[in-house]
Amino acid sequence: MKRFVIPREATSWVPVPADSHFPIQNLPFGLASPKGRNEAVVVAIGDFALDLLVLSEVGMLSEEDFPILDSFIELEGEALPALRRRVFEILSAENSELRDSKKLREKALIPLDKANLQVPIPPNAFVDFYSGIHHASNVGKMFRPDQPPLLPNYRHVPIAYNGRASSVVASGTPIIRPKGQTKGPNDENPTWGPTQELDFELEMGFYLAEGSEMGKRITTRAAEDHILGLVIVNDWSARDVQRWEYQPLGPFLAKTFATTVSPWIVTLDALEPFRIEGMEQDPPALPYLRQPERPHFDVQLEVWLQTPKMNKSEKIATSNMKHMYWSLSQQLAHLTSNGTPVEFGDLTASGTISGPEPHEAGSLLELSRRGTRPITLSETGETRTFLQDGDTLILTAYAEQDGLKIGFGECKGVVKPALD
């Protein structure tokens, strides 16, 4: 597929702050539900969300080409690049269609803080991979200190599990501390109660634009044609629950209580200038997992934490998508390699993306060395091994090069006490 890359020199008549995640070269898609208005598909530009339903109602967007703009569900995946191209035309500095219509402009442009952004697409299925090799190595060292950090299959097969689609929530949704069954190393019997080791996981994910039939697979070369775009994912985890339950079948209740996604779907077209080769795969992947050149993306990742005593959030970790061992294309190719069908709007997450340095850990499990080395927050001197009630956790992501910044916004959650 030929990508529509918006020229670096392009500008919009909508003012865009210098540090904005949403210049005209980005134009990510979301779903908004502003107070007193119908739910609508929107596009981020600067500090505003452009209501595409409003533009459709006045004929600025063709009803024939884009018949449904109050939800992504009825919008065919292949129509999205054409829709993005048309939005670019409307927002371009030299285009007067919307720019010179004050009344329509004021209705169509919603301030981001008034947009009430939702989960972009409530997924029918959610799969979580384990593609961050440094995270996998760190966990292996902590839990299997006398063995090689990576299990023998890691460099051969993309590891994943099927998560819980019904608990995927929008950025800003409160996260209620889950209860579960745990057993300490010296406990005779397990107990049930609130998790004491609530953690975040720094991940990226992609939505599908096009599915596949049962019995057919999607190849690595065709995979990106099936990808609608990327979002930030926080797959919240109860580590003590996970430690007790995960053998022999893997994570279950420790992961299914909440998964937060960022509100904006950033297209691969917008990320095209940030393609990179990524790390070498050794040994070479099996033929069905081999892929074209530059399958990865140089996207910076950050983790920010704010406790109830703090006046502002503090950055506690950084990482980058380049630390993924298995690419997006390999994840989708492996997911469908046994003939499982996938559908429009399915969500696939990368797994925790950690870097090789201590400050690049994508979870508190790693940052605090399994709770043995608390991190200290500079403003208040408070320490954390795992998240406490009232803590606000924010993930953010952006690609930046030569003055061009393509961002994803925020993926945010506030921890609330466990329910009775």
N, C-alpha and C positions, 0 to 999 in steps of 0.2 A: 504494500500500500504506500502510495506517495503521501508524505506528510505535508500538512499546511503549516509552515513555520512563518509566523508573523515577523516581518523585518524589525531588526533592532532599532532602526531609526523611526519607526512608526510612533505616533503620539495620538492621544485622545483629547477631545474637547472636555471630557470629565477630568477635573483636577486629580492627579495621582501623587500623593506624598512620596518623597525621595526614597523612604525606607519601606514603602508598601510592598506587600506580598502579591499585589494584584495589579500590575501594569497591564496595558493593552496586549502585551505579548503573552499573557497568561490566559485570561478569560476562562476560569474554571466554572463548572456547573454545580448548582446546589438546589435545595428544595426549601422554600421559605413559607412561613405561615404567619404573616404580620397581623397584628390585632385589627379586627374589623374587615379583613380582606380574605379572599379565597387563597387556598394553598396554590403555589405556583413554582414552576421551574425558574430559577434566577441565575444570573451570571455576575461574578464579582468583578468590579472595576474600581480601583482606589478604595474609598471608604463607603462604597455603595453596592447594593445588590440591584441589578437591572431585572425588572419583572418582565419576563418574556410573554406572559399571558396578556398583559396590558398591550404590548406591541402587536400581538396577534389579533386582538379585538379591534384594532384600528387599521388592520390590513398591512402593517409594516413587516410582518412575518406571514408567509403564505400558509393558509390553512390546508392547502392541498399537500404541500411539502412537509409541514409540521402540524398535523391536525390536533394533537393533544399536548398541551403545555402546562397542565396542572399536575402532572406526574410523569416520571420517567418511564413508568411501566408500559405505557402504550407507545412510547417513542422508539422506533426501530433503531438499533445500534448504529447502522450505517448512515443514518440521517444526522447523527451528532456532528461529524466533521463539517457537513454542509451548513448546519445551524451555527456552528462556531464561526465559520467564514462570514456568514451573513451578519452576525452580531458585530464582528470586527468592522465590517463596512459601516454599520450604523454608528459605531462609537468612534470611528476615525475622525481626526481633527478637522478634515476638510469636508466631512459629510454633514449637511444641514438638516436632514430629515427629522431627527429628534432634537438636535442641538438648538434649533431656532423655534421650537414649539414649546414655550415655557410651561403651559398648563400640562401638556402631555409629559414633558420632561420631569416635572415635579411629582407626577403620579407614578411614573415608571421607575424612577430612581429612589430606592428605599435605603435610608442610612443603615449600615450594617448592624448597629446596636438596636435597631427597631425591627429587624427582619425575622427574628424568631426562627432560626435555622434548624432544620430537622435532620434526621438520618437521611442522606441523599437518596438511597434506595434501601428500603427494608429488605434484607436478603432472604431468599428462600433456603439458602444453604450457606454455611460458613466453614471454611477449612483453614486450619492454622499449621503452617509449615515450621521447620526448625532450621532455617537456612543461614542463620548467623553463626559462622564457624567459631568465632572467638567466644561467643556466649556458650556454645556447646562444649568448647574446651574448658572454659572456666567452671561450668557446672560439673563436668567430668572430674576435674582436679579436686573439687570440693567434696564430691560424693563418692568418688572412687580413687582415693589418693595413691593406692598401691597398684593401680592399673593404668594403661594408656588413657589419656583424657578423652579421646574420641573412640566411640564404639566402632568395631570393624566395618560396619555397613555405611558409616557416615559419608565417606567420600565416593561411594558408589550409588547410593539411592537417596533421593530427597525424602526426608522423614517428615511426616505430618499426621494430624489426627482431625477427625470431624468434630467441630465445635457446635455450640448452641446458637442458632440463628435468632431465636426469639429474644435473646438477652443482649443483642447488639443495640446500643443506645447512642443518642446524639451527644455531641460535645456539650458539656455543662450539666448533664444529668447527674444528680447526686448518686453516689455509690454507697449503698448500704452495706456495712460490714457483714460478710456472710458468716453463718454458723456451719460447723462441720464436725466430723469425727476426727480426733487426733490422738496420737499416742507418743509420749516422750520416750527417750531411750531407756529410762529407768522405771517407767510405769509398767505395772503388772497388766493393766487393762486399759483400753481406750476410753476417752471421755468425749462428750459432745458439747459444743459451746462456740462462742465467737472466735474466729481466727485471731491469733496473736501475731501472725506473720503476713500481714496484707502487703502485697507488692504490686508494682506496675511492670509492664513489659513494653519496651520501646520497639514498635514495629511499624512497617508500612504494609499496605494492602492494595489489592486491585479489584475492581468490579468488572464483570463480564458484560460485553456488548452483544455477544452472540454466543449461543449455546452449541451443543452437539448432540447428535442422536445416539441412542444406546447402541453399543457395539462398535462405534467409530471413535477414533482418537484424533486429537489435535496435535499436529507436529510442532516442533520448536520453531520452524520457519513460518508457520501459519499462526502461531500463538498470539502475536501482538495484534493481529487483525481482529482477534476476539476480545481484546482488552479495551474497556471503555475509558478507564483512567485510574489514577492512584489516589489513595487517601492515607492519612495517618491512622494507626490502630494502636490502642492500649488494651491489651488482653490482660486485665486485672487477674491476679493470682493469689490464692491462699496457700502459702508455701508449706505450712504445717499440715494442712489437710492433704495437699498433694503428696507429701512425703509418705503418708500412711496409706493412701489409697491407690497410688499409681502402679504398683506391681500386682498382677502381671500385664494389665491391659492399658496402662497409661492414664493421663489426666482425665478427670470426670468432673465432680462437683467443685473441685478446686479452681476450675476455669470457667464454668458455665454461668456463674452468677451475674457477670457483667463484662461486656466488651464495648469500649467507647471508640467511635470513629469520628474523624474530623468532618466538617460539613461540606467541604469543597472537593469535587472530583477534578483533579488536574490531569489533562489529557497528555498522551504520549507525544502529541504534536508540540505542545508547549515545552516538553522536556527534551525534545530532539537535540538542541544545542549542547546538552549536558551528558551525552552518551560517552561511556568509557568502556574499556575492555574488561576491567574487573580483575580479580585474582586468578592466577593459573589454577586449573583443576588437575590434580595429580592423585591417582592415575587419570588418564583421559576418560571422559564420560562414555558410557555405552552409546552405540550409534543412535539410538532413538532419543538421546538427550543432547547430542551435539547440536551446535547452534551457530547462527551467523556471527559476524564480528560485532564488537561493541554492544553486547546485550545488557550491560548494566548502566546505571545512572549515578552521577556525582551529585548527591543530595545530602546536604548537611542536616543533622538531627540534633535536637536539644531537649533537655529535661529540666524543668523549673519546678521548684517546690516552695510553697508558702504555708507556714503554720499559723494557727490563730493568733499567736503573739507577734507575728511579723507584719510590717507595714507594706512590704512588697515581696514579690517572689525572688528566689535566688536560683541561679543556674547550678545544677549539681552534676550534670553529665553532658557529654557531647558524643556524637558518633556520626556515621555516614553510611549511606546505602551501598557504597563500594565494598563494605565488609561482608556482604552477603556472598556465600559460597555458591548457592544455586540461584540462578537468575529467575525473573518472572516467567520467561518463556519455558524454562526447564520445569518450573513448578507446575504450570498448566499442562505441559506435555506429559509429565509424570502422572498428574491427577487423572488424566483421561486415558492413560496408556492401557488400562485394563478394560476399556470400553464403557466406563461409567458415563452417563449423560450429564451435561451441565446446562445451565439455563441463564438467560439474560438476568443480570442483577445479582448473580451469585458472588459472594465475597470470599476472597482468598488472601490470607495474611502471611507475611514473610517469616514470622517467628522473631524472637528478640535479636536486634541488631546491635551487637557490642563491637568495639574496636580492640586493638591489641594493647592499649595503654589502660592503666587503672581508672583514669577519669573518663574513659570511653565506655564504661559499663552501662548496659541497657536495662538494668534492674537493680533494686536495692539488695537483692540476694548477693549480687556480685560486688556492688559498691561497699557493702558492709562486711564482706567476706563471711557470708552465712550468719550474720548477726554478731560476729566476734569483734568487729572494728567499726564502731558507730561513726557516722559522718557528722561533722559539726557545722552548724549554720552560722555564718559570720555575724549576722545582725543581732541575734539574741543569745548565741552560745548554746542553743538547744542542740541535742543530738538525736539522731534517728538510726535505727537499724531496720525497722519496717515502718509502714505508715500508721499514724495514729488518727483517731477521730478528730475531725475538723481540719485536717490537712488538705490543701489544694494542690493537685498535681497537674502540670501542664506540659504536654509534648508539642513541639513545633518543628517544622521542616521547611527547607528552602534550598533551591539551587541558585548559585550566584557566580557570575563570570563577567568580567569587563564592564561592570556597572549595570548589568541586567540581573534582576532578581525575580525568580519565579517561586512563589511560596504556596503553602498549603493552609495557612492560618493556624488555628490552635485545636488541640484535642485535649479537653479539660474535664476534670472530675473532682468533686469535693467528697471526702469520706464522711459518712454519717454513722452514728452508732448502730449496732445490731438491734434488730427488733426483738421484742419479747416472744 
